[in-house]
């Protein structure tokens, strides 16, 4: 057994490619959310790269335990990053395009085996939820064993040393027929690695590595036997799978996080923390994700949410797309917005009622009743008090528009079907019985505090945050609206009950700062995306197309983490 202290090496002695990898990995190390942490593991695997080849490569899938909560993989790290760095927006912003060819053919599988959570007080009134996934990453390096050993001891070791703040102690030993590495930080944190042939195992949980070796030796089933995992396409940029147990644990974490941010009322927090995960656990059976490169260098991310069979059948029969699109709605959406969503239902009221009643059946009777009472709060930002009456009084197409990142500046545009019922459904503070004001040729009512507004123009109503309503009316009369934008074609797809078009500011700029250097001569650009959501007999399908994809969006967030 050998122990030693790590010291930082002179930066000039590091190879250029390894330096670039560490720049990325150091930024990855600080992020805490599940999706970003998962990609952290993918990106961290770049440090496993070596340039020589070895014989008899192993499929990393065959070493991952079958009971893993979350599973991620890429069959080619070089191809995955090439898809991002070759995008025109990335190249326009980057000073140079990084060379990822040395990563070609590197296969990586990652398993999250558990979660450790803690709540950290920020102030006396507020706190944040921290959670640490226990993970193991298995990489087939295609290297000779001595190269993998040298790389792990030096490059991986320096990575761990930098992440843990320096003066990390390394202990090496022989274990599992390979060379075992244990790094210990001054504060007690540990990282582990095992080099066995051309395989490198790396993680923050020693037992997870032990489980992988047991699987590799035939002592337990691997995740490769899971039909859903084996169905993940080998030609994808990246893909993943979350088991039912994984869904349950993530739901628990998400619910606690929502509860922490739900305000000061303890009863509300307790309700969210208890009921939300219960509904998710009793509804969602699994999740699969596949990322692909498509035309024009854009990235397509496909998500499949498996739903309990009876629930999936009900939703597939009730959340049905309508037969007619309403093109006039787009004329009331400004050309500039953060996002806009078209709800195209055969019957909007039935679709809403089906979702709410289904959720109610997934918890106890008392909680289900409270859920129905609280559900109307989802419509409050749009100035609606009675969702059932509102949806029964308007057409089957609804268009929402959001003008800020926080979702405070919003409006909904609908065609009026029953004016009297519509007026009864809106927020009482709008006082529609009073004389309206005229604004942009529309009759407009405002709440006393000026925060809400409702405007009637021809046979449509625009209702929501007052300034947002004004924007929508001005867009209709000024001609600078969604109807004049090519992306409006998305909303004419009658097979999609829910479709969204949006932008993410500086998405490309943050990504470039991680993988390359920013071109100071170029302005920051925005990433555009479209999302389509469908319901079928198996669950929910969600397809998103964007410039840089989910992978790029997560790396961009990593660039802002310190």
C-alpha positions in Angstrom: 0.0 0.0 0.0 1.4 3.4 -1.0 0.5 6.8 0.4 1.5 10.2 -0.9 0.6 13.9 -0.9 -0.5 15.6 -4.1 0.9 19.0 -5.0 -0.1 21.2 -7.9 2.2 20.8 -10.9 3.4 23.7 -13.0 0.7 24.5 -15.5 3.3 24.7 -18.3 4.1 21.0 -17.9 0.5 19.9 -18.6 -0.5 18.7 -22.0 -2.8 21.1 -23.9 -5.7 18.7 -24.2 -5.5 17.7 -20.5 -5.5 21.4 -19.5 -8.7 22.0 -21.5 -10.3 19.0 -19.9 -9.5 20.3 -16.4 -10.8 23.7 -17.2 -14.2 22.0 -17.9 -14.1 19.6 -15.0 -13.2 22.2 -12.3 -16.3 24.2 -13.3 -18.4 21.1 -13.2 -17.4 20.2 -9.7 -19.5 22.8 -7.9 -23.0 22.2 -9.4 -25.6 20.5 -7.2 -28.8 19.9 -9.2 -29.5 16.3 -10.5 -29.4 17.0 -14.2 -26.3 19.2 -14.0 -24.6 16.7 -11.7 -25.4 13.9 -14.0 -23.8 15.7 -16.9 -20.9 16.6 -14.6 -20.2 12.9 -14.5 -20.4 12.6 -18.3 -18.1 15.5 -18.8 -15.7 14.4 -16.1 -15.2 11.3 -18.0 -13.2 13.3 -20.5 -10.3 12.9 -18.2 -10.3 9.2 -18.9 -9.0 9.8 -22.5 -5.8 8.3 -23.7 -4.6 8.1 -27.3 -3.6 4.4 -27.6 -5.8 1.4 -28.2 -6.0 -1.8 -26.3 -7.6 -5.1 -27.2 -10.9 -6.7 -26.1 -12.8 -3.6 -25.1 -15.6 -4.0 -22.5 -19.1 -2.6 -22.8 -19.4 -0.4 -19.7 -23.1 -1.2 -19.5 -22.2 -4.7 -18.5 -20.6 -3.4 -15.3 -23.5 -1.2 -14.1 -25.8 -2.8 -11.4 -29.4 -3.5 -12.6 -30.9 -1.7 -9.6 -29.2 1.7 -10.4 -31.6 4.6 -9.8 -30.4 6.7 -12.8 -28.3 5.6 -15.7 -26.6 7.7 -18.4 -24.4 6.7 -21.3 -22.6 7.9 -24.4 -21.0 5.5 -26.9 -18.7 8.2 -28.2 -17.6 11.2 -26.1 -15.9 12.8 -29.1 -19.0 12.6 -31.3 -21.1 14.1 -28.4 -18.9 17.2 -28.0 -18.4 17.6 -31.7 -22.1 18.0 -32.2 -22.1 20.9 -29.8 -18.9 22.6 -30.9 -19.8 22.3 -34.6 -23.1 24.2 -34.2 -23.0 27.5 -36.1 -24.0 29.5 -33.0 -21.2 28.0 -31.0 -18.7 28.7 -33.8 -19.8 32.2 -34.2 -19.2 33.0 -30.5 -16.1 30.9 -29.9 -12.6 32.2 -30.7 -11.6 28.7 -31.9 -13.3 25.3 -32.3 -11.8 22.8 -29.8 -10.4 19.6 -31.2 -12.4 16.6 -29.7 -11.0 13.9 -32.1 -8.9 12.4 -29.3 -12.1 11.5 -27.5 -13.6 9.6 -30.4 -14.7 6.1 -29.5 -14.6 6.5 -25.8 -17.6 4.8 -24.2 -18.9 5.8 -20.9 -21.7 4.5 -18.6 -22.7 6.3 -15.4 -24.9 5.1 -12.5 -26.5 7.1 -9.7 -27.0 4.6 -6.9 -28.4 6.8 -4.2 -28.8 10.4 -2.8 -27.7 12.1 0.3 -29.7 15.3 1.1 -29.3 18.1 3.6 -31.0 21.5 4.2 -28.8 24.5 4.5 -30.1 27.7 6.1 -29.4 30.9 4.1 -31.3 33.3 6.3 -33.6 32.8 9.3 -36.6 32.6 6.9 -35.0 30.9 3.9 -33.0 27.8 3.2 -31.8 25.7 0.2 -31.8 22.0 -0.4 -28.4 20.4 -1.0 -28.2 16.9 -2.4 -25.3 14.7 -3.3 -25.8 11.8 -5.6 -23.7 8.7 -5.0 -22.3 7.7 -8.4 -19.9 5.5 -10.3 -18.7 6.1 -13.8 -17.3 3.3 -15.9 -15.2 4.2 -18.9 -13.7 2.0 -21.6 -10.6 3.9 -22.4 -9.3 1.7 -25.3 -5.9 2.1 -23.6 -3.2 -0.3 -22.4 -3.3 -0.9 -18.7 -0.1 0.9 -17.9 -1.4 4.0 -19.7 -4.7 3.9 -17.8 -2.8 3.5 -14.5 -0.5 6.5 -15.3 -3.4 8.6 -16.4 -5.5 7.8 -13.3 -2.6 8.4 -10.8 -1.5 11.7 -12.4 -4.3 13.3 -14.3 -7.3 12.0 -12.4 -5.3 12.5 -9.2 -4.7 16.2 -10.0 -8.3 16.7 -10.9 -9.4 15.3 -7.5 -6.7 17.4 -5.8 -7.9 20.6 -7.4 -11.6 19.9 -6.7 -10.9 19.2 -3.0 -8.7 22.2 -2.5 -5.2 20.8 -2.6 -3.1 18.6 -0.3 -5.2 15.6 -1.0 -3.7 12.3 0.2 -3.6 9.3 -2.1 -3.4 5.7 -1.0 -3.0 3.0 -3.6 -3.4 -0.8 -3.2 -4.2 -3.9 -5.1 -7.9 -4.8 -5.2 -10.4 -6.6 -7.5 -7.5 -7.7 -9.7 -6.5 -4.2 -10.5 -5.0 -1.0 -9.0 -7.2 0.8 -6.5 -6.9 4.6 -5.7 -8.3 6.3 -2.7 -8.0 10.1 -2.4 -8.8 11.8 0.9 -9.3 15.6 1.3 -8.3 17.5 4.4 -12.0 17.8 5.3 -12.5 14.0 5.0 -14.2 13.8 1.6 -13.1 10.9 -0.5 -13.0 9.9 -4.1 -12.2 6.4 -5.5 -10.9 4.9 -8.7 -10.1 1.4 -9.9 -8.0 0.6 -13.0 -8.7 -2.9 -14.3 -7.3 -3.6 -17.7 -8.4 -0.8 -20.0 -11.4 0.0 -17.8 -11.4 2.9 -15.3 -14.0 3.0 -12.5 -14.4 6.4 -10.8 -16.8 7.6 -8.2 -17.6 9.1 -4.8 -18.9 5.9 -3.3 -16.6 2.9 -2.7 -19.5 0.4 -2.4 -20.7 1.4 -5.8 -17.4 0.4 -7.4 -17.5 -2.9 -5.4 -21.0 -3.5 -6.8 -19.8 -2.9 -10.4 -17.0 -5.4 -10.0 -19.5 -7.9 -8.6 -21.7 -7.4 -11.7 -18.7 -7.6 -14.0 -17.8 -11.0 -12.4 -21.3 -12.4 -12.8 -22.4 -12.0 -9.2 -25.4 -9.8 -10.0 -27.3 -8.7 -13.0 -26.2 -5.7 -15.0 -28.4 -3.0 -16.3 -27.7 -4.2 -19.8 -30.4 -6.8 -19.2 -33.0 -4.1 -18.7 -35.1 -4.0 -21.9 -35.5 -0.3 -21.7 -31.7 0.3 -21.5 -30.9 -2.2 -24.2 -33.4 -0.4 -26.4 -31.5 2.9 -26.1 -30.1 3.7 -29.5 -26.3 3.1 -30.0 -26.1 6.0 -32.5 -27.4 8.6 -30.1 -25.2 11.4 -28.8 -26.2 10.5 -25.3 -29.1 8.7 -23.6 -30.4 7.9 -20.2 -32.9 5.9 -18.1 -34.5 6.5 -14.7 -36.0 3.6 -12.9 -39.3 3.6 -10.9 -37.3 3.8 -7.6 -35.2 6.6 -9.2 -38.3 8.5 -10.1 -39.6 8.2 -6.5 -36.4 9.5 -5.0 -36.1 12.4 -7.4 -39.7 13.2 -6.7 -39.0 13.3 -3.0 -36.1 15.7 -3.6 -38.0 17.9 -6.0 -41.0 18.1 -3.6 -38.8 19.2 -0.7 -37.2 21.8 -2.9 -40.6 23.1 -4.0 -41.8 23.1 -0.4 -38.8 25.2 0.8 -39.7 27.8 -1.8 -43.4 27.7 -1.2 -43.5 30.6 1.4 -43.8 30.7 5.1 -47.0 28.7 5.6 -45.9 25.4 7.3 -49.1 23.6 6.3 -48.6 24.4 2.6 -45.0 23.3 2.7 -45.9 20.0 4.4 -48.7 19.4 1.9 -46.4 19.9 -1.1 -43.6 17.8 0.5 -46.0 14.9 1.2 -48.5 14.9 -1.7 -46.4 15.8 -4.7 -44.0 12.8 -4.5 -46.9 10.5 -3.7 -48.7 11.5 -6.9 -45.5 11.1 -8.9 -44.6 7.7 -7.4 -48.1 6.4 -8.1 -48.2 7.7 -11.7 -44.7 7.7 -13.4 -43.1 4.3 -13.8 -39.9 5.2 -15.6 -38.2 7.9 -17.8 -36.0 7.5 -20.9 -34.0 10.2 -22.7 -32.3 10.2 -26.0 -30.3 13.1 -27.6 -29.6 13.2 -31.4 -28.1 15.6 -33.9 -30.5 16.6 -36.6 -30.5 19.0 -39.6 -28.9 22.4 -39.5 -26.6 21.3 -36.6 -29.5 21.4 -34.1 -30.1 18.9 -31.3 -33.2 16.9 -30.7 -33.9 15.6 -27.2 -36.7 13.0 -26.8 -38.2 12.1 -23.4 -40.5 9.2 -22.8 -42.3 9.3 -19.4 -43.8 5.9 -18.7 -47.2 6.2 -17.0 -49.2 3.6 -15.0 -51.3 1.8 -17.6 -54.8 2.8 -16.5 -53.8 6.4 -16.1 -52.0 6.4 -19.4 -55.2 5.1 -21.1 -57.4 7.8 -19.5 -55.0 10.6 -20.4 -54.6 9.3 -24.0 -58.4 9.4 -24.4 -59.0 12.8 -22.8 -55.9 15.0 -23.6 -56.6 14.8 -27.3 -55.5 17.4 -29.9 -58.3 19.3 -31.6 -59.2 19.2 -35.2 -59.0 22.9 -35.9 -56.2 25.4 -35.3 -57.0 29.0 -34.5 -54.4 31.1 -36.5 -55.9 34.4 -35.1 -54.4 33.7 -31.7 -50.8 34.2 -33.1 -51.7 37.8 -34.1 -52.1 38.7 -30.5 -48.7 37.3 -29.5 -45.7 39.8 -29.8 -42.8 38.7 -32.0 -40.5 39.1 -29.0 -41.2 37.0 -25.9 -39.4 34.5 -23.6 -41.8 31.6 -24.5 -45.3 31.0 -25.9 -47.3 27.8 -25.7 -50.3 26.7 -27.7 -52.8 24.3 -26.1 -54.8 22.6 -28.8 -57.4 20.4 -27.2 -60.4 18.7 -28.5 -62.1 19.8 -25.3 -60.0 22.0 -23.0 -62.3 21.6 -20.0 -62.3 17.8 -20.2 -58.5 17.7 -20.6 -58.0 19.8 -17.5 -60.6 17.9 -15.5 -59.0 14.6 -16.5 -55.6 15.7 -15.3 -56.9 17.0 -12.0 -59.1 14.0 -11.3 -56.3 11.6 -12.2 -53.9 13.4 -9.8 -56.6 13.2 -7.1 -56.8 9.4 -7.3 -53.1 9.1 -6.7 -53.3 10.3 -3.1 -55.7 9.9 -0.1 -59.2 11.3 -0.1 -58.5 14.3 2.1 -55.3 15.3 0.2 -57.1 14.8 -3.1 -59.7 17.3 -2.0 -57.1 19.8 -1.0 -55.3 19.3 -4.3 -58.5 20.2 -6.2 -58.9 23.3 -4.1 -55.3 24.4 -4.7 -55.4 23.6 -8.4 -57.1 26.9 -9.3 -54.0 28.8 -8.1 -52.3 27.7 -11.3 -54.6 30.1 -13.2 -54.2 33.0 -10.8 -51.3 34.7 -12.8 -53.7 34.8 -15.7 -56.5 36.5 -13.7 -58.8 33.5 -13.6 -60.6 32.4 -10.4 -62.6 29.5 -11.8 -60.6 27.3 -14.2 -63.5 25.0 -15.0 -65.9 27.8 -15.9 -63.2 29.6 -17.8 -62.3 26.6 -20.0 -65.9 25.9 -20.7 -66.5 29.4 -21.9 -63.6 29.6 -24.4 -62.5 27.8 -27.5 -60.4 24.6 -27.5 -57.2 26.6 -28.5 -55.4 28.6 -25.8 -52.2 30.6 -26.3 -50.1 31.7 -23.4 -47.2 34.2 -23.6 -44.4 34.8 -21.1 -42.2 37.8 -21.2 -39.8 37.3 -18.2 -37.7 34.5 -16.9 -39.6 34.3 -13.6 -43.1 33.8 -15.1 -44.6 37.0 -13.6 -45.3 38.7 -16.9 -47.8 36.5 -18.6 -51.0 36.6 -20.6 -53.4 34.1 -22.1 -55.3 34.6 -25.4 -58.5 32.7 -26.2 -61.5 32.9 -28.5 -64.7 33.7 -26.6 -67.5 31.0 -26.7 -69.7 32.1 -23.8 -69.2 35.7 -22.8 -71.4 35.7 -19.7 -69.7 32.6 -18.2 -66.3 33.9 -19.1 -66.9 37.1 -17.1 -68.0 35.1 -14.1 -64.8 33.0 -14.2 -62.3 35.8 -14.1 -60.7 37.4 -11.0 -63.2 39.5 -9.1 -60.8 42.4 -8.7 -61.0 43.1 -12.4 -64.6 44.3 -11.8 -65.9 43.6 -15.4 -69.3 45.2 -14.5 -67.6 48.6 -14.5 -67.2 50.8 -17.6 -64.1 49.7 -19.6 -61.2 51.8 -20.8 -60.2 51.8 -24.5 -56.7 50.7 -25.4 -55.4 49.7 -28.8 -59.1 49.5 -30.1 -59.9 47.1 -27.3 -62.2 47.3 -24.2 -59.9 46.9 -21.2 -60.5 46.5 -17.5 -57.8 46.8 -14.9 -57.6 45.7 -11.3 -57.5 48.5 -8.6 -53.8 47.8 -8.0 -53.0 47.8 -11.7 -51.4 44.4 -11.7 -54.1 42.5 -13.7 -56.0 43.4 -16.9 -58.5 41.8 -19.3 -59.1 43.1 -22.8 -61.9 42.1 -25.2 -61.2 42.7 -28.9 -63.5 41.3 -31.6 -64.3 37.7 -30.4 -61.1 37.2 -28.4 -60.0 38.0 -24.8 -56.5 38.7 -23.6 -56.1 38.4 -19.8 -53.2 38.3 -17.4 -50.5 40.7 -16.1 -51.4 44.2 -17.2 -48.3 45.2 -19.1 -48.3 41.8 -20.8 -51.9 42.3 -22.0 -50.9 45.7 -23.4 -48.0 44.2 -25.3 -50.3 41.6 -26.9 -52.8 44.3 -28.1 -50.0 46.5 -29.4 -48.6 43.5 -31.3 -51.9 42.9 -33.0 -52.3 46.4 -34.2 -48.6 47.0 -35.0 -48.0 43.9 -37.1 -45.0 42.7 -35.1 -46.5 39.5 -33.9 -46.0 35.7 -33.9 -48.0 35.3 -37.1 -45.1 37.0 -39.0 -42.5 34.6 -37.6 -41.6 31.4 -39.4 -41.8 29.4 -36.1 -45.5 30.0 -36.0 -45.8 27.0 -38.3 -45.2 24.9 -35.2 -48.7 25.8 -33.9 -50.4 24.6 -37.0 -49.5 20.9 -36.2 -52.9 19.5 -35.3 -51.4 16.3 -34.0 -49.8 18.0 -31.0 -52.0 19.0 -28.0 -49.2 21.1 -26.4 -46.5 23.0 -28.3 -44.0 25.6 -27.1 -41.6 28.0 -28.9 -39.1 29.9 -26.8 -35.7 31.5 -26.4 -32.9 31.2 -23.8 -30.7 34.3 -23.5 -26.9 33.8 -23.6 -27.2 30.1 -23.6 -24.4 29.9 -26.2 -22.2 32.4 -24.5 -22.0 30.5 -21.2 -21.3 27.2 -23.1 -18.5 28.8 -25.1 -16.8 29.9 -21.8 -16.6 26.3 -20.7 -15.3 24.6 -23.9 -13.4 27.4 -25.6 -12.8 31.2 -25.3 -15.4 33.8 -26.1 -14.9 35.8 -29.3 -14.9 39.4 -28.0 -16.0 40.8 -31.3 -19.2 38.8 -31.4 -22.4 39.7 -29.4 -24.0 37.2 -27.2 -26.6 35.1 -28.9 -29.8 33.5 -27.8 -30.8 29.8 -28.2 -34.2 29.1 -29.6 -36.1 25.9 -28.9 -39.4 24.2 -29.8 -41.2 21.6 -27.7 -44.0 19.2 -28.6 -45.8 17.1 -25.9 -48.1 14.2 -26.8 -50.1 11.6 -24.7 -50.4 8.0 -25.8 -51.3 4.6 -24.3 -47.9 4.2 -22.7 -47.5 7.7 -21.2 -46.1 11.1 -22.3 -43.8 11.8 -25.1 -41.9 15.1 -25.2 -39.7 16.2 -28.1 -37.5 19.3 -27.9 -35.4 20.8 -30.7 -32.8 23.4 -29.9 -29.5 24.8 -31.1 -27.4 23.2 -28.4 -29.6 20.6 -26.8 -30.0 19.5 -23.2 -26.3 18.6 -23.1 -25.3 22.1 -24.2 -27.8 23.8 -21.8 -26.4 21.9 -18.9 -22.8 22.6 -19.8 -23.7 26.3 -20.0 -25.0 26.2 -16.4 -21.8 24.5 -15.4 -19.9 27.5 -16.8 -21.6 29.8 -14.3 -20.8 27.5 -11.3 -17.9 28.4 -9.2 
